Amino acid sequence: MSDKGIVGGFYQSELASVTANGGALLVFYSPDLATTQQRIEANGGNIIKPVFDFPGGKRFHFTEPSGNEFAVWSDK
């Protein structure tokens, strides 16, 4: 077998991953939501769901400059 492993990678696309279209929501952890939110916004991110409580902590959702949706949560 000469082609072992996983073949893949990243590519540029006009499409974006958003939960409204069935995309998976990747959630990052941060011990400091306020600082993380400031850094996201300073780097071109757009907050689409402000910080809210949920079982296990607080989180917010954002899109990065290409339009992909992510979330950040904290248990603090």
ZILIN-V809442 format. One record per backbone hydrogen bond with DSSP energy under -0.5 kcal/mol. CO is the residue of the C=O (numbers start at 1). NH is the residue of the N-H. E is the energy in kcal/mol with one decimal. If there is no record, write none. Layout:
co: <CO & CO>
nh: <NH & NH>
e: <E & E>
This chain:
co: <5 & 6 & 16 & 17 & 18 & 18 & 19 & 24 & 26 & 28 & 32 & 33 & 34 & 35 & 36 & 37 & 38 & 39 & 40 & 40 & 41 & 46 & 46 & 49 & 52 & 54 & 57 & 58 & 59 & 60 & 61 & 61 & 62 & 63 & 64 & 68 & 69 & 70 & 71 & 72 & 73 & 74>
nh: <7 & 8 & 18 & 69 & 21 & 23 & 22 & 26 & 71 & 73 & 36 & 37 & 38 & 39 & 40 & 41 & 42 & 43 & 43 & 45 & 44 & 48 & 63 & 61 & 59 & 57 & 54 & 74 & 52 & 72 & 48 & 49 & 70 & 46 & 67 & 64 & 26 & 62 & 28 & 60 & 30 & 58>
e: <-0.5 & -0.5 & -0.8 & -3.2 & -1.4 & -2.3 & -1.9 & -0.7 & -2.1 & -2.7 & -2.1 & -2.9 & -2.2 & -2.2 & -2.4 & -2.6 & -2.4 & -1.1 & -0.6 & -2.8 & -1.6 & -0.5 & -2.4 & -1.9 & -2.1 & -2.5 & -2.6 & -2.5 & -2.4 & -2.4 & -1.8 & -1.6 & -2.9 & -2.6 & -3.2 & -2.1 & -0.6 & -2.7 & -3.0 & -1.9 & -2.4 & -2.5>
